[in-house]
Every structure is written in structure tokens, then in C-alpha cells.
Amino acid sequence: IRSMVPDGYGPIFIFQPVEGWRAKSWLQPAIVLAAIVLAVAVGVWLVGSARQFVRRRRNPSAAPAVTTPRWALWTRLASLASLVFLLLVASILVMFSSENFWVLSSPATPFLRLVQLFGLLSVVGAIAAVFAAVQSWRAPGERRSLSIGRSATALACLVIAYVAVAFHFLAIHLNY
């Protein structure tokens, strides 16, 4: 359907075709899959951190666990920033779907700036996540499952960063 025309009048709605790089047909499944990967990754890291904390509390004289490389910690922060950005964008979509247009008013400026901040953090974090995935594959003796997990996390961060760039969440102005 390209336009809706009542009898005898000009077109009221003209539907423009969506460009392929912003099409819902591939972007929506990619975002959902990225959200699932990021949620699982953040959940696993939180559970692992809680287990380490409990283990250190119960047995303070035990040998410390293996330290995580600094670039892997940046990946965790990038994943968390990407997940928060995705949740903030989802909250905007929920506001629009419930016909709550508060987000279009002036009092919503700090909220939109927060969305933009997390969008910027997700783009920078995606670069760090890709670097961590490459370093993981290059590291001698690194378990393949960790490398695959870091690569999947990097890909998920790249998808979220793509959303931030493609839908102009990094613009200086708030005109969307």
C-alpha cells in the first residue's frame, strides 16, 4: 500500500518505503536477539560476581579467583550500558504506544539527554567489546567458549550501537 485515498479526494496518507538499512524486517529480530544476548551476559556476570563475593566472605584465606583482564571488564560495562540504552529506548516506545507524549515536552529534556548519554556509551562500548573479542581470540590458552561469548556480546553491542547511530540518538539537538 503506497497511499490511502478516499473517493474523489487527493491522498491523505502517503506511505514512503523504508530504506533497507532501517527496515523493521531485519532490525527488529536483530535487536531482540541482541537484547537477549546482553541480558544473559549481564545476568551471568552478576551471578558470577555474587558467587565470588560469597566465596570470599565464607573463606577469606582461599586463593583469589583468576583476575579478569581489564578489556574484559570494559566489555561488561559496555554490555550494561547497551542494555540500559535499550531499556530507555523501549520506555520511549511504551510511552508512545500508550499515547503518553510527555517525552515530546520540555520537561523530558533531561530524560532524552540520559538516553543520548547511554547511546554514546553504547557506541564507545561497542568498540571496546570488539577489541575485547579480538584479544580473546588472540590470547593463548583462552577457552574457546569465552571467546565465543565475548564475540556474541561484541556483536550484540554493535547492533545496539547501530541503532543509536541509525536513529540519530547521538545528535546534539533533540529533534527526532
C-alpha positions, 0 to 999 in steps of 0.5 A: 500500500503506497497511499490511502485515498478516499473517493474523489479526494487527493491522498491523505496518507502517503506511505514512503518505503523504508530504506533497507538499512532501517527496515523493521524486517531485519532490525527488529529480530536483530535487536531482540536477539541482541537484547537477549544476548546482553541480558544473559551476559549481564545476568551471568556476570552478576551471578558470577560476581555474587558467587565470588563475593560469597566465596570470599566472605565464607573463606577469606584465606582461599586463593583469589579467583583468576583476575579478569583482564581489564578489556574484559571488564570494559566489555561488561560495562559496555554490555550494561550500558547497551542494555540500559540504552535499550531499556530507555529506548523501549520506555520511549516506545511504551510511552508512545504506544500508550499515547503518553507524549510527555517525552515530546515536552520540555520537561523530558529534556533531561530524560532524552539527554540520559538516553543520548548519554547511554547511546554514546556509551553504547557506541564507545562500548561497542568498540571496546567489546570488539577489541575485547573479542579480538584479544580473546581470540588472540590470547593463548590458552583462552577457552574457546567458549569465552571467546565465543561469548565475548564475540556474541556480546561484541556483536550484540553491542554493535547492533545496539550501537547501530541503532543509536547511530541509525536513529540519530540518538547521538545528535546534539539537538533533540529533534527526532 
